[in-house]
């Protein structure tokens, strides 16, 4: 018996290590829920259905890592021109915590945005001239101007936005959605991550799987990052010299071994392992079809802009997000970096907004014309905002902005969103919230609600606590954003 146990343990260790080496750990989260459900707990089984009728079946989260300035995008403050280069009043700053990058400044000169704003749509949203294509879809948006967060530095703030916690090791929002709602497509992942090529090589935030980790949930719920070069998923293609029939025979042989193992020891994870290999096989067909844009009309490619055919660009990823949505992928997240504009903000913002503006507007328009926007939630934003005062020096054409967690802007569109809403207000300096604050926890609770999930009931028992995306502190659904 001891020898048999040792053989089984050794075999399991071998498969685990081999799986990591061959990126099967990434592929594990692609598998159909049918095989994995058998391994879930009773609590997990209970979480698989929506708690109430959802407005959105799927979500696309456009995450601008580095923190876009609300003053140059969505929070119009025309009266700041009158205060150019004046010190930010101490009564406004109120002794609030500053980063080490500006805490030692002798002055805090007010820097009005140099970019004009215009009103768009029947809603009359004020939008910066940096975002003309996105602005055309303004009537689809609900703009939140009163977001705030607990973190003042990028790493904890990005973690908090993506996992509801500033400590690594907690499940990401996409993983919670996968855990709670499961897959709508047996041949593609439930949760897909796309990282975009850098439009600017400056103040770049590091991205890693910590942001799409499943944490203490089953690894099948982790996000799958599709690569921009080579195989979209590592080792998805058969090795050279291995024809499909040989790979099929190998999968069937391993499945047979796993079934016999499960019959002997009753390990429920064994059934999940069988499903994993089967899903990997199906992905060899579904992923190449997903990434083949040859069937897309020229008019659609033109909508997304000239970079759409270049794998890994933000434009390419936005079109991929639409294709994933129409194929039933539950949660897609696109990361775009470079928004950490401490210096030379005007030039950086021109480059960054040009890179995202046209594809973002095209994504909303494309989803709408296909009838997908009605049940697809789209979210855009970063981890915090930027200060109204300039970091370093200040001229009328050049300035920078420090981190600002006290207020920032985001928008939502699509399934479940009340169109044309502007929610929350900031003071004349876009420094403090004066009406209707929305914490990160509230945003996450609202996203789950639109997907038919009660954030208080979507839990997982870990370390003696019923863990939730929204944590242990109070969180509320922002009902004014609901359509």
C-alpha beads as a LAMMPS data file, in Angstrom:
LAMMPS data file: protein, C-alpha beads

483 atoms
482 bonds

1 atom types
1 bond types

-500.0 500.0 xlo xhi
-500.0 500.0 ylo yhi
-500.0 500.0 zlo zhi

Masses

1 110.0

Atoms # bond

1 1 1 0.000 0.000 0.000
2 1 1 2.812 2.374 0.886
3 1 1 4.556 1.640 -2.402
4 1 1 1.329 2.242 -4.346
5 1 1 0.781 5.554 -2.513
6 1 1 4.343 6.612 -3.299
7 1 1 3.872 5.755 -6.980
8 1 1 0.658 7.743 -7.158
9 1 1 2.196 10.700 -5.345
10 1 1 5.250 10.630 -7.589
11 1 1 3.078 10.450 -10.691
12 1 1 0.994 13.361 -9.484
13 1 1 4.123 15.407 -8.757
14 1 1 5.488 14.578 -12.183
15 1 1 2.287 15.679 -13.931
16 1 1 2.151 18.864 -11.882
17 1 1 5.738 19.808 -12.685
18 1 1 5.408 18.821 -16.312
19 1 1 2.215 20.831 -16.565
20 1 1 3.953 23.944 -15.336
21 1 1 6.795 23.441 -17.736
22 1 1 4.459 23.020 -20.696
23 1 1 2.103 25.843 -19.672
24 1 1 -0.742 23.432 -18.899
25 1 1 -1.283 25.582 -15.820
26 1 1 -2.374 28.369 -18.142
27 1 1 -4.534 26.023 -20.187
28 1 1 -6.143 24.633 -17.019
29 1 1 -8.379 27.661 -16.710
30 1 1 -9.720 27.148 -20.230
31 1 1 -11.607 24.024 -19.419
32 1 1 -15.300 23.453 -19.550
33 1 1 -17.083 23.821 -16.277
34 1 1 -18.709 20.411 -16.706
35 1 1 -15.571 18.535 -15.814
36 1 1 -14.518 20.921 -13.081
37 1 1 -17.888 21.152 -11.374
38 1 1 -17.586 17.622 -10.070
39 1 1 -14.580 18.753 -8.050
40 1 1 -16.313 21.794 -6.571
41 1 1 -17.636 22.080 -3.059
42 1 1 -21.332 22.372 -2.246
43 1 1 -20.752 26.095 -1.701
44 1 1 -19.224 26.397 -5.153
45 1 1 -22.074 24.469 -6.728
46 1 1 -24.567 26.871 -5.129
47 1 1 -22.727 29.859 -6.557
48 1 1 -22.928 28.773 -10.182
49 1 1 -26.291 30.303 -11.045
50 1 1 -27.067 34.059 -11.093
51 1 1 -28.723 35.226 -7.889
52 1 1 -31.208 37.234 -9.978
53 1 1 -31.867 37.999 -13.625
54 1 1 -28.726 39.643 -15.013
55 1 1 -28.726 42.674 -17.288
56 1 1 -25.305 41.653 -18.658
57 1 1 -24.163 38.187 -19.681
58 1 1 -20.528 39.145 -20.085
59 1 1 -18.120 41.991 -19.312
60 1 1 -15.171 43.712 -20.993
61 1 1 -12.896 45.652 -18.625
62 1 1 -10.571 48.207 -20.253
63 1 1 -7.942 48.863 -17.588
64 1 1 -5.609 51.858 -18.033
65 1 1 -2.675 50.966 -15.766
66 1 1 -0.797 53.966 -14.426
67 1 1 -3.875 56.124 -13.712
68 1 1 -5.274 58.439 -16.417
69 1 1 -5.719 62.056 -15.404
70 1 1 -9.385 62.837 -14.881
71 1 1 -8.614 66.502 -15.564
72 1 1 -7.579 65.724 -19.143
73 1 1 -10.387 63.269 -19.891
74 1 1 -13.763 63.285 -18.081
75 1 1 -13.783 65.877 -15.248
76 1 1 -14.099 69.314 -16.848
77 1 1 -12.943 72.210 -14.644
78 1 1 -13.035 75.398 -16.751
79 1 1 -12.588 77.780 -13.808
80 1 1 -9.101 76.470 -13.152
81 1 1 -7.797 78.729 -15.935
82 1 1 -8.325 81.652 -13.583
83 1 1 -6.131 79.965 -10.975
84 1 1 -3.191 79.115 -13.231
85 1 1 0.045 78.811 -11.190
86 1 1 -1.664 79.794 -7.945
87 1 1 -0.937 77.564 -4.971
88 1 1 -3.590 74.981 -4.228
89 1 1 -5.317 76.342 -1.087
90 1 1 -4.374 74.561 2.094
91 1 1 -8.080 74.345 2.912
92 1 1 -8.534 72.144 -0.162
93 1 1 -5.509 69.956 0.418
94 1 1 -6.350 69.692 4.104
95 1 1 -3.099 68.034 5.139
96 1 1 -3.919 64.943 3.114
97 1 1 -1.277 62.323 2.473
98 1 1 1.015 63.041 -0.486
99 1 1 3.465 60.765 -2.212
100 1 1 7.189 61.133 -1.596
101 1 1 7.461 62.595 -5.093
102 1 1 5.676 65.849 -4.213
103 1 1 5.534 65.962 -0.401
104 1 1 8.748 68.005 -0.335
105 1 1 7.597 70.572 -2.907
106 1 1 7.604 74.128 -1.608
107 1 1 4.690 75.042 -3.862
108 1 1 1.638 73.248 -5.241
109 1 1 0.863 75.288 -8.373
110 1 1 -2.543 74.705 -9.979
111 1 1 -2.180 73.366 -13.527
112 1 1 -5.347 73.739 -15.640
113 1 1 -5.661 71.284 -18.484
114 1 1 -4.521 72.746 -21.790
115 1 1 -6.991 70.552 -23.691
116 1 1 -10.449 71.903 -24.589
117 1 1 -13.634 70.028 -23.669
118 1 1 -16.883 69.789 -25.613
119 1 1 -20.333 68.452 -24.831
120 1 1 -21.474 65.346 -26.710
121 1 1 -24.732 63.553 -27.328
122 1 1 -28.156 64.096 -25.867
123 1 1 -26.622 63.454 -22.473
124 1 1 -24.330 66.443 -22.904
125 1 1 -21.282 64.686 -21.445
126 1 1 -18.240 66.939 -21.233
127 1 1 -15.376 65.071 -22.912
128 1 1 -11.829 66.178 -23.662
129 1 1 -10.763 66.836 -27.258
130 1 1 -8.243 64.057 -26.686
131 1 1 -11.072 61.497 -26.970
132 1 1 -13.207 62.489 -29.981
133 1 1 -14.015 58.935 -31.153
134 1 1 -14.988 57.707 -27.704
135 1 1 -17.023 60.887 -27.216
136 1 1 -19.218 59.999 -30.207
137 1 1 -20.618 57.130 -28.146
138 1 1 -21.243 59.348 -25.104
139 1 1 -24.969 58.603 -24.974
140 1 1 -24.121 54.987 -24.129
141 1 1 -22.062 55.930 -21.064
142 1 1 -22.570 56.408 -17.381
143 1 1 -19.636 58.525 -16.209
144 1 1 -18.553 58.222 -12.574
145 1 1 -16.612 61.305 -11.460
146 1 1 -16.468 60.417 -7.778
147 1 1 -14.390 57.244 -7.680
148 1 1 -11.951 56.962 -4.772
149 1 1 -9.560 54.369 -3.414
150 1 1 -7.518 53.528 -0.311
151 1 1 -4.109 53.260 -1.997
152 1 1 -1.772 56.061 -3.057
153 1 1 0.847 53.960 -4.867
154 1 1 0.411 51.937 -8.044
155 1 1 1.040 48.357 -6.935
156 1 1 -1.481 48.250 -4.072
157 1 1 -3.948 50.419 -5.995
158 1 1 -3.899 48.190 -9.090
159 1 1 -4.305 45.122 -6.900
160 1 1 -7.214 46.742 -5.071
161 1 1 -8.975 47.601 -8.329
162 1 1 -8.487 44.132 -9.765
163 1 1 -8.915 41.904 -6.710
164 1 1 -10.616 44.024 -4.066
165 1 1 -7.534 43.737 -1.852
166 1 1 -4.143 45.435 -1.641
167 1 1 -2.418 42.163 -0.742
168 1 1 -1.412 39.662 -3.401
169 1 1 -2.973 36.219 -3.479
170 1 1 -6.651 37.151 -3.669
171 1 1 -8.819 36.237 -6.681
172 1 1 -9.256 38.834 -9.395
173 1 1 -12.675 40.149 -10.379
174 1 1 -12.637 38.027 -13.541
175 1 1 -11.892 34.940 -11.458
176 1 1 -14.795 35.691 -9.130
177 1 1 -17.079 36.043 -12.167
178 1 1 -15.809 32.728 -13.555
179 1 1 -16.333 31.040 -10.185
180 1 1 -19.816 32.451 -9.751
181 1 1 -21.227 32.195 -13.267
182 1 1 -19.153 29.649 -15.130
183 1 1 -18.543 29.351 -18.849
184 1 1 -20.773 30.090 -21.817
185 1 1 -18.407 28.368 -24.272
186 1 1 -16.825 24.918 -23.962
187 1 1 -14.072 25.749 -26.463
188 1 1 -12.713 29.039 -25.082
189 1 1 -11.685 30.351 -21.654
190 1 1 -14.195 31.847 -19.276
191 1 1 -11.780 34.675 -18.393
192 1 1 -9.347 36.065 -20.998
193 1 1 -6.634 38.694 -20.509
194 1 1 -5.080 40.765 -23.294
195 1 1 -2.071 42.984 -22.606
196 1 1 -1.416 45.771 -25.089
197 1 1 1.822 46.868 -26.687
198 1 1 3.301 50.012 -25.224
199 1 1 2.602 53.243 -27.097
200 1 1 5.066 55.108 -24.884
201 1 1 8.216 53.886 -23.124
202 1 1 7.928 55.901 -19.939
203 1 1 6.774 55.275 -16.354
204 1 1 5.471 51.825 -17.231
205 1 1 3.634 49.783 -14.623
206 1 1 4.560 46.123 -14.338
207 1 1 1.845 43.627 -15.213
208 1 1 1.815 39.995 -14.174
209 1 1 -0.563 37.135 -13.499
210 1 1 -1.086 38.450 -9.952
211 1 1 -3.701 40.741 -11.524
212 1 1 -5.697 37.896 -13.069
213 1 1 -4.914 35.225 -10.495
214 1 1 -7.548 32.864 -9.111
215 1 1 -5.974 33.173 -5.659
216 1 1 -7.514 30.638 -3.292
217 1 1 -10.147 29.645 -5.868
218 1 1 -9.537 26.669 -8.138
219 1 1 -6.858 27.454 -10.789
220 1 1 -9.438 26.894 -13.529
221 1 1 -10.842 30.345 -12.693
222 1 1 -7.586 32.218 -13.383
223 1 1 -7.439 34.502 -16.388
224 1 1 -5.752 33.162 -19.502
225 1 1 -3.401 35.692 -21.044
226 1 1 -3.400 35.357 -24.822
227 1 1 -0.018 36.227 -26.310
228 1 1 0.507 38.603 -29.227
229 1 1 3.231 36.506 -30.876
230 1 1 3.552 32.825 -31.738
231 1 1 0.903 30.564 -30.289
232 1 1 -1.722 32.660 -28.461
233 1 1 -1.387 30.077 -25.676
234 1 1 2.058 28.541 -25.154
235 1 1 2.456 25.059 -26.630
236 1 1 -1.065 25.117 -28.065
237 1 1 0.189 23.772 -31.391
238 1 1 1.412 20.206 -31.726
239 1 1 5.200 19.793 -31.618
240 1 1 6.927 19.394 -34.961
241 1 1 6.617 15.832 -36.213
242 1 1 3.591 15.061 -34.045
243 1 1 0.488 14.726 -36.260
244 1 1 -3.000 15.364 -34.819
245 1 1 -3.858 11.663 -34.691
246 1 1 -0.825 10.950 -32.473
247 1 1 -1.755 13.815 -30.131
248 1 1 -5.348 12.537 -30.046
249 1 1 -4.151 9.049 -29.167
250 1 1 -1.947 10.490 -26.396
251 1 1 -4.863 12.449 -24.905
252 1 1 -7.111 9.383 -25.046
253 1 1 -4.410 7.282 -23.381
254 1 1 -3.849 9.776 -20.575
255 1 1 -7.627 10.085 -20.080
256 1 1 -7.910 6.317 -19.770
257 1 1 -5.134 6.261 -17.165
258 1 1 -6.801 9.069 -15.242
259 1 1 -10.179 7.291 -15.280
260 1 1 -8.607 4.167 -13.849
261 1 1 -6.849 6.257 -11.215
262 1 1 -10.098 7.962 -10.243
263 1 1 -11.830 4.594 -9.961
264 1 1 -9.153 3.399 -7.507
265 1 1 -8.763 6.417 -5.233
266 1 1 -11.866 8.551 -5.903
267 1 1 -9.929 11.799 -6.316
268 1 1 -12.403 14.310 -7.849
269 1 1 -9.538 16.384 -9.272
270 1 1 -8.814 13.531 -11.645
271 1 1 -12.024 14.167 -13.584
272 1 1 -11.068 17.823 -13.858
273 1 1 -7.678 16.759 -15.243
274 1 1 -9.403 14.706 -17.952
275 1 1 -11.471 17.750 -18.920
276 1 1 -8.325 19.865 -18.997
277 1 1 -6.675 17.778 -21.691
278 1 1 -9.894 17.616 -23.682
279 1 1 -10.250 21.393 -23.579
280 1 1 -6.640 21.846 -24.667
281 1 1 -7.420 19.689 -27.691
282 1 1 -10.504 21.736 -28.595
283 1 1 -8.536 24.963 -28.177
284 1 1 -6.247 23.906 -31.004
285 1 1 -9.194 24.594 -33.323
286 1 1 -11.050 27.410 -31.585
287 1 1 -8.098 29.748 -30.876
288 1 1 -6.710 29.918 -34.445
289 1 1 -10.236 30.686 -35.693
290 1 1 -10.594 33.381 -33.008
291 1 1 -7.391 35.165 -34.048
292 1 1 -8.056 35.002 -37.803
293 1 1 -9.365 38.422 -38.850
294 1 1 -9.653 37.549 -42.544
295 1 1 -13.441 37.296 -42.302
296 1 1 -13.782 40.802 -40.851
297 1 1 -15.167 43.336 -43.377
298 1 1 -12.867 46.174 -44.388
299 1 1 -15.349 48.638 -42.887
300 1 1 -14.966 47.024 -39.454
301 1 1 -11.175 47.056 -39.619
302 1 1 -11.321 50.720 -40.642
303 1 1 -13.432 51.491 -37.552
304 1 1 -10.724 50.200 -35.206
305 1 1 -7.925 52.087 -36.955
306 1 1 -4.626 51.353 -38.706
307 1 1 -3.099 49.282 -35.895
308 1 1 -5.915 46.726 -35.789
309 1 1 -4.036 44.147 -37.852
310 1 1 -0.949 44.317 -35.631
311 1 1 -1.221 41.608 -32.940
312 1 1 -0.887 42.935 -29.413
313 1 1 -1.853 46.528 -30.105
314 1 1 -4.736 48.021 -28.175
315 1 1 -6.750 48.257 -31.412
316 1 1 -6.139 44.560 -32.145
317 1 1 -7.110 43.671 -28.579
318 1 1 -10.355 45.656 -28.774
319 1 1 -11.407 43.751 -31.894
320 1 1 -10.373 40.543 -30.142
321 1 1 -12.571 41.528 -27.204
322 1 1 -15.569 41.887 -29.502
323 1 1 -14.844 38.500 -31.099
324 1 1 -14.488 36.922 -27.659
325 1 1 -17.769 38.478 -26.561
326 1 1 -19.702 37.125 -29.531
327 1 1 -18.211 33.669 -28.911
328 1 1 -19.486 33.623 -25.344
329 1 1 -16.400 34.490 -23.276
330 1 1 -17.680 35.620 -19.907
331 1 1 -15.026 38.153 -18.849
332 1 1 -12.386 39.859 -21.006
333 1 1 -9.852 42.289 -19.603
334 1 1 -7.571 44.503 -21.691
335 1 1 -4.597 46.134 -19.974
336 1 1 -3.062 49.304 -21.421
337 1 1 -0.002 50.878 -19.794
338 1 1 1.912 54.169 -19.707
339 1 1 -0.593 56.455 -17.951
340 1 1 1.759 57.399 -15.076
341 1 1 2.196 61.004 -16.213
342 1 1 4.402 62.622 -13.568
343 1 1 6.172 64.803 -16.142
344 1 1 5.515 66.033 -19.692
345 1 1 1.866 65.135 -19.284
346 1 1 0.479 66.952 -22.361
347 1 1 2.717 65.086 -24.795
348 1 1 2.186 61.716 -23.079
349 1 1 -1.580 62.161 -22.944
350 1 1 -1.723 62.954 -26.654
351 1 1 0.076 59.687 -27.460
352 1 1 -1.874 57.562 -24.992
353 1 1 -5.311 58.898 -25.873
354 1 1 -4.622 58.587 -29.589
355 1 1 -3.746 54.934 -29.012
356 1 1 -6.954 54.067 -27.140
357 1 1 -9.558 56.543 -28.361
358 1 1 -10.496 55.218 -31.778
359 1 1 -10.449 51.507 -30.839
360 1 1 -12.508 52.159 -27.699
361 1 1 -15.156 54.068 -29.608
362 1 1 -15.135 51.364 -32.286
363 1 1 -15.599 48.608 -29.698
364 1 1 -18.710 50.281 -28.274
365 1 1 -20.125 50.982 -31.761
366 1 1 -19.307 47.473 -32.993
367 1 1 -20.939 45.793 -30.020
368 1 1 -23.995 48.002 -30.443
369 1 1 -24.482 47.342 -34.158
370 1 1 -24.303 43.587 -33.508
371 1 1 -26.842 43.713 -30.695
372 1 1 -24.182 42.685 -28.174
373 1 1 -23.972 45.922 -26.188
374 1 1 -27.373 45.315 -24.595
375 1 1 -25.972 42.375 -22.617
376 1 1 -22.257 43.217 -22.556
377 1 1 -20.975 45.469 -19.767
378 1 1 -17.959 47.618 -20.719
379 1 1 -15.889 49.340 -18.007
380 1 1 -13.050 51.876 -18.586
381 1 1 -10.659 53.330 -16.016
382 1 1 -7.450 53.102 -14.004
383 1 1 -6.367 52.651 -10.395
384 1 1 -6.604 56.279 -9.164
385 1 1 -6.508 59.854 -10.458
386 1 1 -3.981 62.683 -10.757
387 1 1 -3.434 65.878 -8.771
388 1 1 -4.618 69.280 -9.953
389 1 1 -1.277 70.747 -8.936
390 1 1 1.780 70.264 -11.074
391 1 1 4.651 68.023 -10.070
392 1 1 8.031 69.660 -10.562
393 1 1 7.784 72.769 -12.734
394 1 1 4.880 74.356 -14.569
395 1 1 4.553 76.100 -17.899
396 1 1 1.416 76.589 -19.970
397 1 1 2.497 73.812 -22.324
398 1 1 4.248 71.459 -19.939
399 1 1 3.374 70.060 -16.534
400 1 1 2.984 66.785 -14.676
401 1 1 0.589 65.376 -12.107
402 1 1 1.162 63.198 -9.050
403 1 1 -0.944 60.254 -7.810
404 1 1 -4.338 61.187 -6.416
405 1 1 -6.568 58.575 -4.722
406 1 1 -9.137 61.088 -3.428
407 1 1 -11.096 61.297 -6.669
408 1 1 -10.943 60.026 -10.222
409 1 1 -13.219 59.251 -13.174
410 1 1 -14.370 56.035 -14.817
411 1 1 -17.172 55.123 -17.172
412 1 1 -19.422 52.157 -17.827
413 1 1 -21.527 51.293 -20.855
414 1 1 -23.725 48.482 -22.100
415 1 1 -25.642 45.785 -20.262
416 1 1 -27.374 47.090 -17.180
417 1 1 -26.009 50.659 -17.370
418 1 1 -28.267 53.712 -17.224
419 1 1 -27.313 55.693 -20.315
420 1 1 -26.298 59.338 -20.166
421 1 1 -25.783 59.470 -16.413
422 1 1 -23.081 61.550 -14.742
423 1 1 -22.734 60.292 -11.194
424 1 1 -20.853 62.080 -8.445
425 1 1 -19.211 65.480 -8.260
426 1 1 -15.806 66.827 -7.302
427 1 1 -14.860 70.279 -6.054
428 1 1 -13.606 73.073 -8.322
429 1 1 -10.106 71.595 -8.194
430 1 1 -11.061 67.953 -8.872
431 1 1 -9.342 67.271 -5.566
432 1 1 -12.119 66.212 -3.184
433 1 1 -15.487 64.554 -3.731
434 1 1 -18.433 66.768 -2.820
435 1 1 -21.294 64.461 -3.828
436 1 1 -22.011 60.736 -4.134
437 1 1 -18.630 59.037 -3.501
438 1 1 -18.043 55.630 -5.103
439 1 1 -15.384 53.413 -3.562
440 1 1 -13.625 50.661 -5.480
441 1 1 -15.656 48.153 -3.449
442 1 1 -18.869 49.850 -4.583
443 1 1 -17.758 49.669 -8.214
444 1 1 -17.040 45.941 -7.930
445 1 1 -20.349 45.312 -6.176
446 1 1 -22.124 47.161 -9.006
447 1 1 -20.302 45.209 -11.734
448 1 1 -21.306 41.925 -10.087
449 1 1 -24.886 43.140 -9.706
450 1 1 -25.160 43.878 -13.425
451 1 1 -24.028 40.305 -14.066
452 1 1 -26.751 38.964 -11.789
453 1 1 -24.552 38.352 -8.747
454 1 1 -25.109 39.527 -5.180
455 1 1 -21.658 40.490 -3.909
456 1 1 -22.637 39.568 -0.350
457 1 1 -23.599 36.019 -1.371
458 1 1 -20.711 35.224 -3.721
459 1 1 -18.306 33.825 -1.124
460 1 1 -15.613 31.214 -0.695
461 1 1 -14.569 29.801 2.684
462 1 1 -10.830 30.340 3.167
463 1 1 -8.724 30.757 6.301
464 1 1 -11.841 30.679 8.450
465 1 1 -13.527 33.557 6.631
466 1 1 -16.241 33.742 3.983
467 1 1 -14.096 35.622 1.485
468 1 1 -15.698 38.070 -0.974
469 1 1 -14.523 40.277 -3.824
470 1 1 -15.755 43.277 -1.867
471 1 1 -14.019 42.237 1.354
472 1 1 -15.246 42.692 4.899
473 1 1 -15.865 46.447 4.830
474 1 1 -19.224 47.830 3.706
475 1 1 -19.879 48.014 -0.033
476 1 1 -22.987 49.073 -1.895
477 1 1 -24.448 48.686 -5.357
478 1 1 -24.740 52.135 -6.956
479 1 1 -28.360 51.844 -8.010
480 1 1 -28.331 55.198 -9.806
481 1 1 -26.070 53.590 -12.434
482 1 1 -28.526 50.813 -13.185
483 1 1 -30.661 51.041 -16.318

Bonds

1 1 1 2
2 1 2 3
3 1 3 4
4 1 4 5
5 1 5 6
6 1 6 7
7 1 7 8
8 1 8 9
9 1 9 10
10 1 10 11
11 1 11 12
12 1 12 13
13 1 13 14
14 1 14 15
15 1 15 16
16 1 16 17
17 1 17 18
18 1 18 19
19 1 19 20
20 1 20 21
21 1 21 22
22 1 22 23
23 1 23 24
24 1 24 25
25 1 25 26
26 1 26 27
27 1 27 28
28 1 28 29
29 1 29 30
30 1 30 31
31 1 31 32
32 1 32 33
33 1 33 34
34 1 34 35
35 1 35 36
36 1 36 37
37 1 37 38
38 1 38 39
39 1 39 40
40 1 40 41
41 1 41 42
42 1 42 43
43 1 43 44
44 1 44 45
45 1 45 46
46 1 46 47
47 1 47 48
48 1 48 49
49 1 49 50
50 1 50 51
51 1 51 52
52 1 52 53
53 1 53 54
54 1 54 55
55 1 55 56
56 1 56 57
57 1 57 58
58 1 58 59
59 1 59 60
60 1 60 61
61 1 61 62
62 1 62 63
63 1 63 64
64 1 64 65
65 1 65 66
66 1 66 67
67 1 67 68
68 1 68 69
69 1 69 70
70 1 70 71
71 1 71 72
72 1 72 73
73 1 73 74
74 1 74 75
75 1 75 76
76 1 76 77
77 1 77 78
78 1 78 79
79 1 79 80
80 1 80 81
81 1 81 82
82 1 82 83
83 1 83 84
84 1 84 85
85 1 85 86
86 1 86 87
87 1 87 88
88 1 88 89
89 1 89 90
90 1 90 91
91 1 91 92
92 1 92 93
93 1 93 94
94 1 94 95
95 1 95 96
96 1 96 97
97 1 97 98
98 1 98 99
99 1 99 100
100 1 100 101
101 1 101 102
102 1 102 103
103 1 103 104
104 1 104 105
105 1 105 106
106 1 106 107
107 1 107 108
108 1 108 109
109 1 109 110
110 1 110 111
111 1 111 112
112 1 112 113
113 1 113 114
114 1 114 115
115 1 115 116
116 1 116 117
117 1 117 118
118 1 118 119
119 1 119 120
120 1 120 121
121 1 121 122
122 1 122 123
123 1 123 124
124 1 124 125
125 1 125 126
126 1 126 127
127 1 127 128
128 1 128 129
129 1 129 130
130 1 130 131
131 1 131 132
132 1 132 133
133 1 133 134
134 1 134 135
135 1 135 136
136 1 136 137
137 1 137 138
138 1 138 139
139 1 139 140
140 1 140 141
141 1 141 142
142 1 142 143
143 1 143 144
144 1 144 145
145 1 145 146
146 1 146 147
147 1 147 148
148 1 148 149
149 1 149 150
150 1 150 151
151 1 151 152
152 1 152 153
153 1 153 154
154 1 154 155
155 1 155 156
156 1 156 157
157 1 157 158
158 1 158 159
159 1 159 160
160 1 160 161
161 1 161 162
162 1 162 163
163 1 163 164
164 1 164 165
165 1 165 166
166 1 166 167
167 1 167 168
168 1 168 169
169 1 169 170
170 1 170 171
171 1 171 172
172 1 172 173
173 1 173 174
174 1 174 175
175 1 175 176
176 1 176 177
177 1 177 178
178 1 178 179
179 1 179 180
180 1 180 181
181 1 181 182
182 1 182 183
183 1 183 184
184 1 184 185
185 1 185 186
186 1 186 187
187 1 187 188
188 1 188 189
189 1 189 190
190 1 190 191
191 1 191 192
192 1 192 193
193 1 193 194
194 1 194 195
195 1 195 196
196 1 196 197
197 1 197 198
198 1 198 199
199 1 199 200
200 1 200 201
201 1 201 202
202 1 202 203
203 1 203 204
204 1 204 205
205 1 205 206
206 1 206 207
207 1 207 208
208 1 208 209
209 1 209 210
210 1 210 211
211 1 211 212
212 1 212 213
213 1 213 214
214 1 214 215
215 1 215 216
216 1 216 217
217 1 217 218
218 1 218 219
219 1 219 220
220 1 220 221
221 1 221 222
222 1 222 223
223 1 223 224
224 1 224 225
225 1 225 226
226 1 226 227
227 1 227 228
228 1 228 229
229 1 229 230
230 1 230 231
231 1 231 232
232 1 232 233
233 1 233 234
234 1 234 235
235 1 235 236
236 1 236 237
237 1 237 238
238 1 238 239
239 1 239 240
240 1 240 241
241 1 241 242
242 1 242 243
243 1 243 244
244 1 244 245
245 1 245 246
246 1 246 247
247 1 247 248
248 1 248 249
249 1 249 250
250 1 250 251
251 1 251 252
252 1 252 253
253 1 253 254
254 1 254 255
255 1 255 256
256 1 256 257
257 1 257 258
258 1 258 259
259 1 259 260
260 1 260 261
261 1 261 262
262 1 262 263
263 1 263 264
264 1 264 265
265 1 265 266
266 1 266 267
267 1 267 268
268 1 268 269
269 1 269 270
270 1 270 271
271 1 271 272
272 1 272 273
273 1 273 274
274 1 274 275
275 1 275 276
276 1 276 277
277 1 277 278
278 1 278 279
279 1 279 280
280 1 280 281
281 1 281 282
282 1 282 283
283 1 283 284
284 1 284 285
285 1 285 286
286 1 286 287
287 1 287 288
288 1 288 289
289 1 289 290
290 1 290 291
291 1 291 292
292 1 292 293
293 1 293 294
294 1 294 295
295 1 295 296
296 1 296 297
297 1 297 298
298 1 298 299
299 1 299 300
300 1 300 301
301 1 301 302
302 1 302 303
303 1 303 304
304 1 304 305
305 1 305 306
306 1 306 307
307 1 307 308
308 1 308 309
309 1 309 310
310 1 310 311
311 1 311 312
312 1 312 313
313 1 313 314
314 1 314 315
315 1 315 316
316 1 316 317
317 1 317 318
318 1 318 319
319 1 319 320
320 1 320 321
321 1 321 322
322 1 322 323
323 1 323 324
324 1 324 325
325 1 325 326
326 1 326 327
327 1 327 328
328 1 328 329
329 1 329 330
330 1 330 331
331 1 331 332
332 1 332 333
333 1 333 334
334 1 334 335
335 1 335 336
336 1 336 337
337 1 337 338
338 1 338 339
339 1 339 340
340 1 340 341
341 1 341 342
342 1 342 343
343 1 343 344
344 1 344 345
345 1 345 346
346 1 346 347
347 1 347 348
348 1 348 349
349 1 349 350
350 1 350 351
351 1 351 352
352 1 352 353
353 1 353 354
354 1 354 355
355 1 355 356
356 1 356 357
357 1 357 358
358 1 358 359
359 1 359 360
360 1 360 361
361 1 361 362
362 1 362 363
363 1 363 364
364 1 364 365
365 1 365 366
366 1 366 367
367 1 367 368
368 1 368 369
369 1 369 370
370 1 370 371
371 1 371 372
372 1 372 373
373 1 373 374
374 1 374 375
375 1 375 376
376 1 376 377
377 1 377 378
378 1 378 379
379 1 379 380
380 1 380 381
381 1 381 382
382 1 382 383
383 1 383 384
384 1 384 385
385 1 385 386
386 1 386 387
387 1 387 388
388 1 388 389
389 1 389 390
390 1 390 391
391 1 391 392
392 1 392 393
393 1 393 394
394 1 394 395
395 1 395 396
396 1 396 397
397 1 397 398
398 1 398 399
399 1 399 400
400 1 400 401
401 1 401 402
402 1 402 403
403 1 403 404
404 1 404 405
405 1 405 406
406 1 406 407
407 1 407 408
408 1 408 409
409 1 409 410
410 1 410 411
411 1 411 412
412 1 412 413
413 1 413 414
414 1 414 415
415 1 415 416
416 1 416 417
417 1 417 418
418 1 418 419
419 1 419 420
420 1 420 421
421 1 421 422
422 1 422 423
423 1 423 424
424 1 424 425
425 1 425 426
426 1 426 427
427 1 427 428
428 1 428 429
429 1 429 430
430 1 430 431
431 1 431 432
432 1 432 433
433 1 433 434
434 1 434 435
435 1 435 436
436 1 436 437
437 1 437 438
438 1 438 439
439 1 439 440
440 1 440 441
441 1 441 442
442 1 442 443
443 1 443 444
444 1 444 445
445 1 445 446
446 1 446 447
447 1 447 448
448 1 448 449
449 1 449 450
450 1 450 451
451 1 451 452
452 1 452 453
453 1 453 454
454 1 454 455
455 1 455 456
456 1 456 457
457 1 457 458
458 1 458 459
459 1 459 460
460 1 460 461
461 1 461 462
462 1 462 463
463 1 463 464
464 1 464 465
465 1 465 466
466 1 466 467
467 1 467 468
468 1 468 469
469 1 469 470
470 1 470 471
471 1 471 472
472 1 472 473
473 1 473 474
474 1 474 475
475 1 475 476
476 1 476 477
477 1 477 478
478 1 478 479
479 1 479 480
480 1 480 481
481 1 481 482
482 1 482 483
